[in-house]
Amino acid sequence: MDNWIIILVLSCVLIVVLVIYINHHQTQKTMDTIGQMLDAAVEGTYSETDFNESRLSALETKFAQYLSASAISAQNVNVEKNKIKELISDISHQTKTPIANLMLYSELIAEEELSEDMRSNVDAIGQQTEKLRFLIDSLVKLSRLENGILTLSPRQETVQPMLDDIQGQYTSKARSKGLELRVIATGAWANFDRKWTAEALGNLVDNAIKYTSCGSITIEVSEYEFFTRIDVTDTGIGIEEFEQPKIFSRFYRSETVCANEGVGIGLYLVREIISGEGGYIKLTSERGKGSTFSVFLPRQAGILQNC
C-alpha cells in the first residue's frame, strides 16, 4: 500500500514538472516569435505572411495584427512624405521664374522717369516681391527639415571659418546702416552642420541689423564642457519680456516691429535647425537696450541624449 502511495505521489510530481516544462516551452516559443516580429518591424521588413496564424497563440495573433497595421501605416506615411516632397519641389521650381521676372521688371521700371507716387509704387512692388521670395524660400527649407527630406549632418569642426563667412556676407548690409559687425576671433570647435548652422546664425545677424539703428552687432564665442556658445549681440531696440517666449513661434511678429520688413518665420527656422543638431537657443534682452541670442552647439555628437 505504501508503495502505491509513493508511486502516485511521484506520478503527480512528474505530471506537474511536465506541465511546467510544456508551459515554459510554449511561453519561450511565443516570446521568440514576438521577438522575431519586433526585429522584422524594426528593420522595416515585417510581413504578416511570414507568420502562420494557425500556429500562433492568441497574444501572438493580436500582436501580429497590430504590427501588420503599423507596417501599413508606415507605408502610407512614406507615400504621403513622397507626395509632400514632390509638392515642395514643384512649389520651389514653379515660383522661381515668376518671382525673378517680377524683380527684373520692377527694376527696369524703376530706371524710367517716374513721378514720385509711381516710384513709390514700384519700390513697394519690389519690396513685396522680395518678401514673397524670402517667405517661399523659408517655407520650403522648413518643410524639408520637418518632413525629413533634408537632414542635418553635424560633424566636429572649428566655428571660426563659418563666422568669417557670415561676417563677409553681412558686413556690407551693416555698413549701409552705419553699423559695425564684429566677430571676436576664437579657436572653439563644436559638432554642427556648417551649412544649416550658418543659415541659422545668418538669420540672427540679419535680424540684428534690421532692428538696430545705431551701434554694433557682435558675434562672440564661449566654450563649456559640453557646449560651445555663440552669442549674437546687438545694440538695437530690444524685446519686451512678455514677448520673449513668443518670438520663436511660427509667423509671430511683434506689433512694435510691424513696420519693418519680415514674415515672422526666421527665428522659428533658427530654433528648428539648432534643436535638430542637438543644441538649443536662449534669448537675453531688455527693451531699448539691445538683445543677445545665444546658440548652444554640442561639442560631441548626441550630447543631449547622454546627459
Number of C-alpha atoms within 10 A of each C-alpha: 6 7 8 9 10 11 12 12 12 12 12 12 12 12 12 12 12 12 12 12 12 12 12 12 12 13 13 12 14 17 13 12 16 18 12 15 23 16 13 15 16 10 9 12 11 21 15 15 9 12 16 10 15 8 9 16 14 12 11 18 18 13 15 25 14 12 19 18 13 14 18 14 12 13 13 12 12 12 12 12 15 14 12 16 19 12 13 19 13 11 14 17 10 11 14 13 11 11 15 13 12 16 18 13 14 19 15 11 14 17 10 9 9 12 9 9 9 13 17 13 14 19 16 13 17 20 15 16 19 17 15 16 17 16 17 17 16 16 16 18 17 21 17 17 17 14 13 12 15 13 15 17 13 20 16 15 17 16 22 17 14 16 22 14 12 20 19 12 13 15 16 14 16 23 13 10 14 15 20 19 24 16 17 11 14 15 12 17 20 22 24 28 20 19 12 19 21 19 17 22 24 21 17 23 24 18 16 27 28 18 17 21 16 16 15 20 25 18 22 17 22 14 17 11 8 15 21 23 23 22 22 23 24 30 21 24 21 20 20 14 12 8 12 16 11 14 19 20 15 14 15 16 17 15 7 10 12 11 8 9 12 18 16 18 21 27 20 18 23 25 19 18 25 23 15 18 26 20 23 19 18 13 16 14 19 15 12 12 12 21 24 22 21 23 26 25 26 26 24 20 17 13 16 13 7 7 6
